[in-house]
Amino acid sequence: MGISTIDAGMLKNAFLAGAKGLEAKKDWINELNVFPVPDGDTGTNMTLTIMAAAREVAELDNPTMDQLAKAISSGSLRGARGNSGVILSQLLRGFTKEIKSVTEIDTTTLANAMVRGTETAYKAVMKPKEGTILTVAKGMSDKALEMASQTDDIEEFARVIIEHGDYVLSQTPEMLPVLKQAGVVDSGGQGLMQVVKGAVDGLLGKTVDLSLNTEPEQREEPPRAAASRSDIDTADIKFGYCTEFIINLEKEYSDQDETELKAYLESIGDSLVVVSDDEIVKVHVHTNHPGLAFEKALTFGSLSRMKVDNMREEHQERVIKDSERMAREQAAQNLADTQAEPEERKEYGFIAVSSGDGLSEIFKGIGADYLIEGGQTMNPSTEDMLNAIDKVNAENIFILPNNKNIIMAAQQARDLTEDKNIIVIPSRTVPQGITALVNFMPDLSAEENLNNMTEEMLNVKTAQITYAVRTTKIDGMDIEEGDIMAIGDQGMLAAGKSVESVAMDALDAMLDQDSELVTVYYGCDVPQNAAESLIHRAAQLYPDKEIELQYGGQPIYYYMISAE
């Protein structure tokens, strides 16, 4: 006999199986990205998103449907990375809103939950585009409504929906020409299908390993040179224990309670992050007295996922094992973590996403209060954004994502923030973000600055020079693995075998009579003399343009070029 209802325990296993199903195929899904750039992108972002929720779910013993729904929704919302991850979190958010009030799920409830998830995801995207994960989700939810009136057998229901989802996915290249040209289906849609298929396998009792890594996955970053930290003494670490835990609330937790908890933890430490929802409070603090932090937290409820790391001991190990590689990045992070907030809240603050020590220094120099490490190779999560927001003591905070795949996570963090006015400047590249921040005017209102900064950044043309990780065809260009590519704001600008020649071709494609200022940011893999040679050659070819060279230090991209 088939399955006619799903209880909370069955749904928990199905969700974990869906997460594992996506994780197993993430590298394959990454390969479906249209642009063959060397980054994790869709598969990695969706996996990190769902695994953040899966870790919350795995902690629950014998959960109710409501507890399960909250864990899935909260975990995925805060863990969402990249546009595909944000959309997945919204699909899950809508789905869980529909199921949280029932004890068992039948085909009608499943269909309604899928429809609600799809509607929630579409609303989250400002300009929904067909041929994407949204199209696949809608195709399956429409079929679910049809099937709910025809069968109460969940196995049959799921089989038909998956078949239809695969069909809709196969049609995505017909809806988006760029997919057809690259010879791939939509990667986000493929990721969603892996989640659904994995969940159904778990539901039907097929052999699935549901074990999870209890620690959040660490994103791999490209290797880069760094200065030694052997000259830094452990005595310089003011608070020696990195302390993290979750409070499972057992009584009412008011805004005043949160204020008092934060004030107490700040009195015994620093680098404080406190994030709460209806059921839990997540705490991170650097302190010399972890026990005092635990004791205070116990007045609000029970504790779980307690973790204490001796930062002085870890520091010594890093010096011994890897003093050359890790120094400058960790020193910069320690500096950011230990910066004291202003005593009084200021009117405006700025958060920028940046990758590369040179770019980070530029952002700091033009007024950024807090930098989030990330970019194309490491999309920050919604929770990363929330943590940054918490550390900037300002009434109005502008966020500069500086990457089109980070904008939605920033917007989601904005929507989850209640005590500050968050303004997301939709900067799609680092040069756009720099231009936007330079054009901030303190005498204007937040709304006027949003309009002015957005308008000014749209006058910036950008090219990013990197290498191809696979052979493909895009924008009419045949690209082989290892080729150098110049990617512009609207697509490919140039491709070839030499970094300098492709950079020059990109300049030729970008510049017109209205272009006045050209800025070239060279990355960590480009010798300074090579960058200076490129600038000298460009100055000779374009004597009427003002051409500047800046050290960016960014990984992956040999050059970022802006023209305005």
Wavefront OBJ file of the C-alpha trace (Angstrom):
o trace
v 0.000 0.000 0.000
v 1.269 3.478 -0.874
v 1.836 6.390 1.498
v -1.185 8.625 2.018
v 0.122 10.933 4.786
v 3.459 12.273 6.007
v 4.104 12.982 9.691
v 6.822 15.227 11.144
v 9.325 12.409 11.571
v 8.911 11.326 7.957
v 9.225 14.918 6.736
v 12.401 15.411 8.779
v 14.032 12.407 7.083
v 12.757 13.507 3.677
v 14.194 17.011 4.115
v 17.583 15.726 5.246
v 17.619 13.319 2.301
v 16.780 16.189 -0.050
v 19.668 18.212 1.359
v 22.042 15.285 0.913
v 20.724 14.733 -2.615
v 21.662 18.283 -3.542
v 25.029 18.107 -1.789
v 25.971 14.962 -3.726
v 25.423 16.723 -7.054
v 26.650 20.238 -6.264
v 29.809 20.037 -8.393
v 27.828 18.752 -11.365
v 25.323 21.591 -10.922
v 28.186 24.095 -10.778
v 29.263 22.837 -14.197
v 25.903 23.934 -15.627
v 26.636 27.612 -15.049
v 26.464 29.552 -18.298
v 29.659 31.511 -17.724
v 32.568 29.088 -17.225
v 34.189 31.215 -14.535
v 36.192 29.602 -11.706
v 33.680 29.903 -8.877
v 31.316 27.715 -6.835
v 28.137 29.507 -7.808
v 24.768 27.761 -8.066
v 25.425 24.244 -6.791
v 27.598 25.418 -3.936
v 25.312 28.292 -2.963
v 22.174 26.131 -2.936
v 23.980 23.431 -0.953
v 25.271 25.871 1.668
v 21.754 27.304 1.959
v 19.949 24.012 2.480
v 22.698 22.605 4.711
v 22.287 25.566 7.068
v 18.669 24.470 7.469
v 19.558 20.772 7.583
v 21.847 21.314 10.569
v 18.980 23.024 12.402
v 16.639 20.154 11.502
v 19.135 17.463 12.513
v 19.276 18.940 16.023
v 15.556 18.280 16.558
v 14.515 15.056 18.304
v 10.954 13.923 17.656
v 9.931 17.360 16.337
v 6.420 18.625 15.842
v 5.497 19.890 12.392
v 5.617 23.464 13.683
v 9.134 23.005 15.117
v 10.290 21.424 11.889
v 8.793 24.205 9.788
v 10.522 26.887 11.885
v 13.900 25.130 11.667
v 13.679 24.751 7.895
v 12.506 28.312 7.334
v 14.849 30.046 9.792
v 17.894 27.978 8.868
v 17.509 28.458 5.126
v 16.660 32.160 5.358
v 19.738 32.979 7.427
v 22.000 30.605 5.534
v 20.907 31.738 2.058
v 23.773 32.506 -0.323
v 23.569 33.784 -3.863
v 20.409 34.369 -5.859
v 19.742 30.657 -6.254
v 20.124 30.109 -2.510
v 17.808 33.003 -1.668
v 15.160 31.701 -4.061
v 15.479 28.207 -2.567
v 15.059 29.681 0.925
v 11.918 31.497 -0.213
v 10.503 28.291 -1.727
v 11.086 26.573 1.609
v 9.712 29.524 3.548
v 6.409 29.482 1.677
v 6.197 25.681 1.831
v 6.671 25.624 5.610
v 4.082 28.345 6.210
v 1.473 26.014 4.738
v 2.434 22.877 6.657
v 3.305 24.287 10.093
v -0.246 24.085 11.476
v -0.985 20.458 10.523
v 0.061 17.203 12.151
v 0.046 15.152 8.933
v 0.493 16.126 5.294
v -1.623 14.646 2.490
v -1.476 15.313 -1.250
v -3.773 18.339 -0.961
v -1.585 19.914 1.719
v 1.540 19.122 -0.308
v 0.069 20.754 -3.392
v -1.004 23.865 -1.474
v 2.425 24.077 0.177
v 4.195 23.839 -3.168
v 1.971 26.557 -4.638
v 2.571 28.817 -1.645
v 6.307 28.227 -1.872
v 6.317 29.137 -5.560
v 4.248 32.288 -4.958
v 6.567 33.366 -2.131
v 9.649 32.882 -4.308
v 8.181 34.801 -7.250
v 7.326 37.725 -4.948
v 10.911 37.822 -3.684
v 12.325 38.376 -7.185
v 11.870 41.898 -8.506
v 11.827 40.870 -12.162
v 11.136 37.116 -12.397
v 12.641 35.524 -15.463
v 11.260 32.365 -17.022
v 13.609 29.526 -17.845
v 14.980 29.521 -14.304
v 14.458 27.704 -10.996
v 11.211 29.680 -10.646
v 9.839 28.132 -13.845
v 10.677 24.628 -12.658
v 9.076 25.287 -9.273
v 5.914 26.651 -10.896
v 5.692 23.719 -13.288
v 5.831 21.260 -10.400
v 3.385 23.204 -8.212
v 0.868 23.488 -11.067
v 1.131 19.745 -11.671
v 0.779 19.128 -7.921
v -2.559 20.962 -7.855
v -3.742 18.837 -10.762
v -2.593 15.579 -9.162
v -4.047 16.368 -5.709
v -7.536 16.034 -7.146
v -6.699 12.716 -8.778
v -4.854 10.677 -6.132
v -4.159 10.428 -2.419
v -1.154 8.158 -3.035
v 1.877 10.331 -2.272
v 4.260 7.994 -4.109
v 2.238 8.270 -7.319
v 1.773 11.997 -6.722
v 5.538 12.512 -6.367
v 6.422 10.365 -9.389
v 4.254 12.398 -11.746
v 5.470 15.725 -10.337
v 9.120 14.740 -10.731
v 8.531 13.599 -14.303
v 6.879 16.935 -15.080
v 9.625 18.875 -13.299
v 12.268 17.117 -15.396
v 10.303 17.988 -18.524
v 10.009 21.680 -17.580
v 13.729 21.716 -16.773
v 14.521 20.251 -20.200
v 12.601 23.140 -21.784
v 14.520 25.903 -20.023
v 17.007 26.292 -22.913
v 14.034 27.107 -25.153
v 13.050 29.928 -22.790
v 16.518 31.397 -22.268
v 18.649 31.572 -25.433
v 21.838 31.897 -23.376
v 21.204 28.405 -21.966
v 20.636 26.980 -25.415
v 23.808 28.535 -26.768
v 25.832 27.134 -23.866
v 24.169 23.728 -24.258
v 22.952 23.505 -20.628
v 19.704 23.502 -18.666
v 19.147 25.991 -15.860
v 21.460 25.137 -12.981
v 19.093 26.410 -10.280
v 16.263 24.333 -11.690
v 18.519 21.295 -11.740
v 19.433 21.934 -8.122
v 15.771 22.088 -7.145
v 15.113 18.789 -8.892
v 17.937 17.164 -6.897
v 16.353 18.369 -3.657
v 12.937 17.004 -4.610
v 14.288 13.679 -5.847
v 16.417 13.223 -2.746
v 13.462 14.057 -0.502
v 11.243 11.506 -2.239
v 13.957 8.845 -1.944
v 14.151 9.541 1.794
v 10.378 9.452 2.112
v 10.128 6.084 0.372
v 12.807 4.540 2.554
v 15.442 4.160 -0.141
v 18.978 3.850 1.176
v 20.099 7.391 1.936
v 22.912 8.475 4.253
v 21.295 11.101 6.469
v 24.419 11.871 8.523
v 25.477 15.504 8.380
v 28.660 17.346 9.117
v 27.737 19.211 12.300
v 30.022 22.123 11.448
v 29.094 24.657 8.761
v 30.922 24.007 5.517
v 33.978 26.154 4.966
v 34.186 27.794 1.578
v 37.424 27.156 -0.244
v 39.231 30.335 -1.183
v 41.947 30.692 -3.784
v 45.419 30.573 -2.279
v 47.105 33.914 -1.929
v 50.244 35.292 -0.349
v 50.044 36.809 3.107
v 52.432 38.348 5.620
v 53.698 36.464 8.671
v 52.009 36.790 12.072
v 54.912 35.421 14.096
v 55.557 38.886 15.553
v 52.093 39.100 17.144
v 52.012 38.025 20.772
v 49.057 36.107 22.177
v 48.826 38.762 24.906
v 47.447 41.075 22.215
v 44.255 38.996 22.191
v 42.117 40.809 24.776
v 39.394 38.161 25.042
v 40.735 34.671 24.584
v 37.707 32.399 24.094
v 35.477 32.447 21.030
v 32.168 31.324 22.564
v 29.092 30.277 20.590
v 25.800 28.730 21.676
v 22.062 28.593 21.058
v 19.471 29.441 23.717
v 16.311 27.364 23.375
v 13.846 29.872 24.818
v 11.649 28.626 27.643
v 9.972 31.920 28.549
v 9.034 35.185 26.903
v 12.025 36.949 25.374
v 11.258 40.645 24.941
v 13.205 43.403 23.214
v 14.241 44.593 26.674
v 15.527 41.093 27.508
v 17.630 41.106 24.332
v 19.006 44.559 25.145
v 19.940 43.434 28.655
v 21.533 40.211 27.375
v 23.613 42.135 24.856
v 24.664 44.680 27.471
v 25.789 41.931 29.849
v 27.732 40.044 27.193
v 29.386 43.261 26.020
v 30.469 43.882 29.640
v 32.432 40.598 29.650
v 33.617 40.477 26.040
v 33.448 41.827 22.505
v 32.757 40.737 18.897
v 29.169 40.169 19.967
v 26.516 38.822 17.605
v 23.014 38.009 18.890
v 20.356 36.791 16.433
v 16.915 35.670 17.607
v 13.577 34.412 16.365
v 10.479 33.065 18.105
v 12.133 29.927 19.471
v 15.879 30.410 19.723
v 18.643 32.943 20.272
v 22.001 32.395 18.555
v 24.961 33.989 20.360
v 28.593 34.587 19.399
v 30.952 36.423 21.768
v 34.682 36.679 22.489
v 35.222 36.572 26.267
v 37.621 35.465 28.978
v 34.734 33.931 30.956
v 32.603 31.548 28.816
v 30.968 30.190 31.994
v 29.518 33.586 32.848
v 28.032 33.858 29.361
v 26.476 30.397 29.724
v 25.075 31.227 33.183
v 23.418 34.399 31.935
v 21.984 32.564 28.927
v 20.536 29.827 31.157
v 18.191 32.388 32.714
v 16.314 32.426 29.400
v 16.244 28.706 28.626
v 18.300 25.615 27.893
v 21.511 25.690 25.853
v 22.597 23.684 22.820
v 25.432 23.672 20.263
v 27.832 25.155 22.804
v 31.290 25.730 21.367
v 34.342 27.336 23.004
v 37.622 27.846 21.124
v 40.823 29.053 22.762
v 41.888 31.753 20.338
v 45.308 32.160 21.936
v 46.047 28.460 21.506
v 44.749 28.492 17.948
v 46.879 31.527 17.277
v 50.038 29.729 18.384
v 49.198 26.776 16.150
v 48.653 29.046 13.155
v 51.987 30.745 13.740
v 53.780 27.424 13.916
v 52.011 25.758 10.988
v 51.231 28.524 8.549
v 52.553 31.904 9.640
v 53.268 33.049 6.088
v 49.867 32.235 4.539
v 47.292 33.285 7.065
v 48.602 36.463 8.625
v 47.272 39.469 6.780
v 43.744 38.191 6.317
v 43.369 37.097 9.934
v 44.934 40.308 11.208
v 42.456 42.323 9.155
v 39.569 40.206 10.468
v 40.741 40.529 14.060
v 40.917 44.281 13.592
v 37.372 44.364 12.216
v 36.094 42.112 15.016
v 37.636 44.135 17.810
v 36.741 47.605 16.547
v 34.578 49.296 19.167
v 31.256 50.723 18.087
v 30.736 54.452 18.473
v 29.125 55.374 21.778
v 26.289 57.125 19.987
v 24.452 55.833 16.961
v 25.340 57.883 13.895
v 22.979 58.735 11.086
v 24.640 56.825 8.222
v 26.761 53.701 8.006
v 28.139 51.635 5.114
v 28.746 47.924 4.548
v 30.575 46.713 1.453
v 31.323 43.244 0.131
v 34.947 43.077 -0.962
v 37.531 40.471 -1.910
v 41.168 41.511 -1.974
v 43.209 43.568 0.468
v 43.722 46.419 -1.975
v 40.010 46.765 -2.721
v 39.242 46.561 0.984
v 41.611 49.445 1.687
v 39.946 51.476 -1.051
v 36.498 50.901 0.447
v 37.745 51.820 3.919
v 39.338 54.958 2.546
v 36.096 56.194 1.016
v 33.978 55.566 4.102
v 32.996 51.898 4.473
v 32.399 51.051 8.145
v 32.419 47.276 7.769
v 33.672 44.928 5.073
v 32.274 41.475 4.372
v 34.839 39.186 2.814
v 33.354 37.679 -0.313
v 32.488 38.119 -3.943
v 32.091 35.908 -6.963
v 33.997 33.011 -5.408
v 32.409 33.253 -1.965
v 28.893 34.681 -1.799
v 28.120 35.875 1.746
v 24.990 34.489 3.377
v 22.014 36.428 4.674
v 23.303 35.767 8.185
v 26.699 37.235 7.239
v 24.807 40.364 6.237
v 22.811 40.387 9.480
v 25.988 40.036 11.539
v 27.524 42.978 9.682
v 24.402 45.068 10.200
v 24.571 44.320 13.918
v 28.130 45.658 14.086
v 27.447 48.987 12.390
v 25.950 51.427 14.878
v 23.983 53.647 12.517
v 20.348 54.553 11.970
v 20.582 54.185 8.166
v 22.924 51.559 6.738
v 23.775 51.312 3.056
v 24.833 47.862 1.820
v 26.944 47.579 -1.332
v 26.792 43.912 -2.516
v 29.115 44.585 -5.492
v 27.998 41.389 -7.211
v 24.666 40.600 -8.857
v 24.579 37.223 -7.100
v 24.726 38.845 -3.646
v 22.013 41.484 -4.047
v 19.127 39.197 -3.053
v 20.881 38.029 0.133
v 21.391 41.684 1.076
v 17.726 42.429 0.394
v 16.683 39.443 2.488
v 18.829 40.711 5.371
v 17.194 44.123 4.957
v 13.750 42.548 5.275
v 14.791 40.682 8.436
v 16.151 43.805 10.153
v 13.729 45.782 12.308
v 15.789 48.239 14.359
v 17.717 49.946 11.551
v 16.861 51.345 8.132
v 18.731 49.201 5.610
v 19.233 50.520 2.079
v 20.593 48.098 -0.510
v 22.417 49.793 -3.372
v 22.131 47.227 -6.201
v 25.797 47.388 -7.217
v 26.642 44.462 -9.504
v 30.414 44.983 -9.601
v 33.131 46.374 -7.330
v 33.726 49.464 -9.542
v 30.005 50.240 -9.364
v 30.157 49.974 -5.578
v 33.150 52.299 -5.388
v 31.438 54.892 -7.573
v 28.226 54.643 -5.565
v 29.991 55.189 -2.247
v 32.048 58.090 -3.592
v 28.797 59.795 -4.599
v 27.175 59.580 -1.163
v 26.148 63.054 0.010
v 25.647 63.416 3.799
v 23.300 66.379 3.363
v 20.810 64.338 1.325
v 18.162 62.025 2.745
v 18.570 58.253 2.627
v 16.049 58.028 -0.220
v 17.749 60.810 -2.190
v 21.136 59.120 -1.707
v 19.718 55.790 -2.868
v 18.517 57.386 -6.093
v 21.669 59.454 -6.611
v 24.143 56.649 -5.838
v 22.235 54.188 -8.043
v 22.076 56.653 -10.922
v 25.799 57.441 -10.717
v 26.913 53.811 -10.570
v 24.911 53.012 -13.715
v 27.273 55.310 -15.614
v 30.107 52.865 -14.892
v 31.059 50.195 -17.420
v 32.929 47.197 -16.043
v 35.064 44.409 -17.471
v 36.434 41.516 -15.441
v 39.303 39.441 -16.784
v 39.497 35.803 -15.693
v 40.022 32.309 -17.110
v 37.610 29.636 -18.352
v 37.232 26.422 -16.379
v 35.527 24.526 -19.203
v 34.992 24.614 -22.947
v 31.783 26.265 -24.093
v 30.221 28.700 -26.531
v 28.659 31.923 -25.302
v 27.689 35.210 -26.941
v 28.929 33.789 -30.243
v 32.426 33.122 -28.889
v 34.010 29.678 -28.832
v 35.881 29.371 -25.560
v 38.235 26.569 -24.601
v 39.158 25.520 -21.090
v 42.030 27.685 -19.891
v 41.268 30.587 -22.246
v 41.279 34.135 -20.889
v 37.883 35.877 -20.909
v 36.693 39.456 -20.464
v 33.176 39.567 -19.033
v 31.302 42.845 -19.312
v 28.097 44.145 -17.786
v 25.925 42.537 -20.437
v 28.002 39.511 -21.445
v 31.275 38.521 -23.063
v 33.546 41.262 -24.354
v 36.565 39.289 -25.520
v 38.369 35.956 -25.276
v 41.870 34.777 -26.132
v 45.070 33.190 -24.881
v 46.833 36.186 -23.315
v 45.745 38.170 -20.258
v 47.117 41.452 -21.604
v 45.690 41.049 -25.117
v 42.235 40.178 -23.768
v 42.387 43.157 -21.389
v 43.242 45.435 -24.313
v 40.409 43.962 -26.394
v 38.066 44.595 -23.472
v 39.140 48.254 -23.332
v 38.519 48.572 -27.049
v 35.012 47.136 -26.624
v 34.204 49.281 -23.561
v 35.502 52.730 -24.399
v 33.604 55.293 -26.430
v 33.708 59.057 -26.853
v 31.865 59.558 -23.556
v 34.434 57.574 -21.565
v 36.683 59.896 -19.585
v 38.157 58.021 -16.613
v 39.470 54.446 -16.824
v 40.549 52.635 -13.660
v 42.333 49.283 -13.739
v 42.432 47.195 -10.541
v 44.998 44.417 -10.747
v 44.627 41.190 -8.812
v 46.830 39.148 -6.504
v 48.088 36.963 -9.369
v 49.318 39.885 -11.514
v 52.872 41.236 -10.994
v 52.967 44.996 -10.579
v 55.306 45.428 -13.555
v 52.859 43.547 -15.806
v 50.025 45.809 -14.671
v 52.132 48.909 -15.264
v 53.010 47.642 -18.738
v 49.299 47.256 -19.530
v 48.579 50.806 -18.344
v 51.466 52.216 -20.395
v 50.159 50.485 -23.512
v 46.604 51.671 -22.869
v 47.755 55.265 -22.310
v 49.470 55.244 -25.705
v 46.391 53.903 -27.493
v 43.911 56.154 -25.674
v 45.737 59.471 -25.067
v 42.447 61.344 -24.569
v 41.445 59.177 -21.574
v 42.590 59.525 -17.981
v 43.856 56.057 -17.036
v 44.612 55.046 -13.437
v 46.137 51.892 -11.956
v 45.100 50.604 -8.523
v 46.150 47.496 -6.623
v 43.023 45.455 -5.896
v 44.557 42.194 -4.728
v 41.409 40.317 -5.782
v 41.612 36.566 -6.443
v 40.329 34.873 -9.620
v 40.127 38.082 -11.645
v 43.424 39.233 -13.123
v 41.970 42.673 -13.774
v 38.802 44.590 -13.004
v 38.439 47.544 -15.359
v 35.977 50.400 -15.004
v 35.186 53.190 -17.441
v 33.045 56.203 -16.659
l 1 2 3 4 5 6 7 8 9 10 11 12 13 14 15 16 17 18 19 20 21 22 23 24 25 26 27 28 29 30 31 32 33 34 35 36 37 38 39 40 41 42 43 44 45 46 47 48 49 50 51 52 53 54 55 56 57 58 59 60 61 62 63 64 65 66 67 68 69 70 71 72 73 74 75 76 77 78 79 80 81 82 83 84 85 86 87 88 89 90 91 92 93 94 95 96 97 98 99 100 101 102 103 104 105 106 107 108 109 110 111 112 113 114 115 116 117 118 119 120 121 122 123 124 125 126 127 128 129 130 131 132 133 134 135 136 137 138 139 140 141 142 143 144 145 146 147 148 149 150 151 152 153 154 155 156 157 158 159 160 161 162 163 164 165 166 167 168 169 170 171 172 173 174 175 176 177 178 179 180 181 182 183 184 185 186 187 188 189 190 191 192 193 194 195 196 197 198 199 200 201 202 203 204 205 206 207 208 209 210 211 212 213 214 215 216 217 218 219 220 221 222 223 224 225 226 227 228 229 230 231 232 233 234 235 236 237 238 239 240 241 242 243 244 245 246 247 248 249 250 251 252 253 254 255 256 257 258 259 260 261 262 263 264 265 266 267 268 269 270 271 272 273 274 275 276 277 278 279 280 281 282 283 284 285 286 287 288 289 290 291 292 293 294 295 296 297 298 299 300 301 302 303 304 305 306 307 308 309 310 311 312 313 314 315 316 317 318 319 320 321 322 323 324 325 326 327 328 329 330 331 332 333 334 335 336 337 338 339 340 341 342 343 344 345 346 347 348 349 350 351 352 353 354 355 356 357 358 359 360 361 362 363 364 365 366 367 368 369 370 371 372 373 374 375 376 377 378 379 380 381 382 383 384 385 386 387 388 389 390 391 392 393 394 395 396 397 398 399 400 401 402 403 404 405 406 407 408 409 410 411 412 413 414 415 416 417 418 419 420 421 422 423 424 425 426 427 428 429 430 431 432 433 434 435 436 437 438 439 440 441 442 443 444 445 446 447 448 449 450 451 452 453 454 455 456 457 458 459 460 461 462 463 464 465 466 467 468 469 470 471 472 473 474 475 476 477 478 479 480 481 482 483 484 485 486 487 488 489 490 491 492 493 494 495 496 497 498 499 500 501 502 503 504 505 506 507 508 509 510 511 512 513 514 515 516 517 518 519 520 521 522 523 524 525 526 527 528 529 530 531 532 533 534 535 536 537 538 539 540 541 542 543 544 545 546 547 548 549 550 551 552 553 554 555 556 557 558 559 560 561 562 563 564
